[in-house]
Amino acid sequence: MDDSLARELADLSALQRIGSLNTEYLPQLSGDLRPAALVAVMDEVVLGARTVLVELSCGSSSVLLARLLQQRGFGHLLSIEHDERTAAFVASQLRREGLGSVARVVHAPLSRHPAALSRHGQWYAPQQVHDEVLAFVERFGLVDLLLVDGPGSGDSRYPALPVLRAVLAPGATVLADDADRPDEAAVLTRWSEEFGLEFRTAPRTSMATSTVPA
């Protein structure tokens, strides 16, 4: 079967699986996960009983993830987003649906960061991320699921683990989207070498997964 067709079929199957969470219309945003990738995240939340989630980049898929947490009756999500318009929409939607106690969006503009590899040397605002994540962890405990889908693409995503490794619980899951792209794959290789992680990519999802050593 042609790979692009297989991906389309995987997305169609995923849309059926999350149908119960589509309670009202949500627009397609640039930061949204593909349906198959979103289902891979949701499966990990359910099967791994993940309750303290941090997401780098957000979109309408973040609202669906918050709906799942509310449906399950436990779990909290902190989303960090550099695009002001996207962050404002998702935050507004969460409030409107009464999901504010489950999920929170932080608008963190890009700024120079010492751990960044890209030529621009930018990542999410360092002090803001530090303060927000620290407050989140102090309230809910160590992060047991980290989803990396931003900022941007390629090596601009590298700082995620240097910055957040210290707040990841032993046995936490790290998920990285777009793992089928060469630049993102290079970041995964570097993380593997520096943090002792072994990433595997689920077929037709573009989502790579690893478990933090105990």
Residue pairs with C-beta under 8 A, 6 or more apart in sequence:
3 204
6 204
7 34
7 36
7 204
10 35
10 36
10 203
10 204
10 205
11 34
11 35
11 36
12 35
13 36
14 34
14 35
14 36
14 38
14 39
15 35
17 39
18 35
18 38
18 39
18 42
18 64
20 71
21 64
21 67
21 68
21 71
22 64
23 67
26 60
26 63
26 64
26 93
27 60
27 89
28 60
29 59
29 60
29 86
29 89
29 90
30 59
30 83
30 86
31 57
31 58
31 59
31 61
31 81
31 83
31 86
31 149
31 150
32 59
32 60
32 61
33 41
33 59
33 61
33 149
33 177
33 207
34 205
34 206
36 204
36 205
36 206
36 207
37 177
37 205
37 206
37 207
38 61
38 64
38 65
39 205
40 175
40 202
40 205
40 207
40 209
41 65
41 145
41 147
41 175
41 207
42 65
42 68
44 50
44 145
44 173
44 175
44 209
45 53
45 65
45 68
45 69
45 72
45 75
45 145
46 68
46 72
48 144
48 145
48 173
50 75
50 144
50 145
50 173
51 74
51 75
51 76
51 140
51 141
51 144
52 75
52 76
52 136
52 137
52 140
52 141
52 142
52 143
52 144
52 145
52 169
53 65
53 69
53 75
53 76
53 77
53 78
53 143
53 144
53 145
53 146
53 147
54 77
54 78
54 79
54 80
54 133
54 136
54 143
54 145
54 146
54 147
54 164
54 167
55 62
55 65
55 77
55 78
55 79
55 80
55 146
55 147
55 149
56 79
56 80
56 124
56 146
56 147
56 148
56 149
56 150
56 151
56 157
56 160
57 79
57 80
57 81
57 82
57 148
57 149
57 150
57 151
58 79
58 80
58 81
58 86
58 87
58 90
58 105
59 86
59 90
60 90
60 93
62 77
62 79
62 90
62 103
62 105
63 90
63 93
63 94
63 97
63 99
63 103
65 77
65 103
66 77
66 94
66 97
66 99
66 102
66 103
67 97
67 99
69 75
69 76
69 77
69 102
69 103
70 99
70 102
75 102
76 102
76 103
76 104
76 136
76 140
77 102
77 103
77 104
78 103
78 104
78 106
78 132
78 133
78 136
79 87
79 90
79 103
79 104
79 105
79 106
80 105
80 106
80 108
80 124
80 129
80 132
81 87
81 90
81 105
81 106
81 107
81 108
81 150
82 107
82 108
82 109
82 110
82 124
82 150
82 151
84 107
84 109
87 105
87 106
87 107
88 107
90 105
91 104
91 105
91 107
94 100
94 102
94 103
94 104
94 105
104 136
106 128
106 129
106 132
108 124
108 125
108 128
108 129
108 132
109 124
109 125
110 122
110 123
110 124
110 125
110 151
111 122
111 123
111 124
111 125
111 126
112 121
112 122
113 121
113 122
113 123
113 124
113 126
113 159
114 126
115 123
115 158
115 159
115 162
115 163
116 122
116 123
116 156
116 158
116 159
117 155
117 156
117 158
117 159
118 152
118 154
118 155
118 156
120 156
122 151
122 156
123 151
123 156
123 159
123 163
124 151
126 163
129 163
130 163
133 143
133 164
133 167
134 167
136 143
137 143
137 167
141 169
142 167
142 168
142 169
142 172
143 164
143 167
143 168
143 169
143 172
144 168
144 169
144 171
144 172
144 173
145 172
145 173
145 175
146 160
146 164
146 168
146 172
146 173
146 174
146 175
147 175
147 176
147 177
148 157
148 160
148 174
148 175
148 176
148 177
149 176
149 177
149 178
150 157
151 157
153 178
153 181
153 183
153 184
154 181
154 183
154 184
154 186
154 187
155 183
155 186
155 187
157 176
157 184
157 187
158 187
158 190
158 191
161 174
161 191
161 194
161 195
161 197
162 194
165 195
165 212
168 174
168 212
169 212
170 212
170 213
170 214
171 211
171 212
171 214
172 211
172 212
173 209
173 210
173 211
173 212
174 191
174 197
174 199
174 209
174 210
174 211
174 212
175 207
175 208
175 209
176 184
176 187
176 188
176 199
176 207
176 208
176 209
177 184
177 206
177 207
177 208
178 184
178 206
179 185
179 188
179 199
179 201
179 206
179 207
179 208
180 201
180 206
181 206
188 199
188 208
191 197
191 199
191 210
192 198
192 199
192 210
196 213
197 210
197 211
197 212
197 213
198 210
198 211
199 208
199 209
199 210
200 208
200 209
200 210
201 207
201 208
201 209
202 209
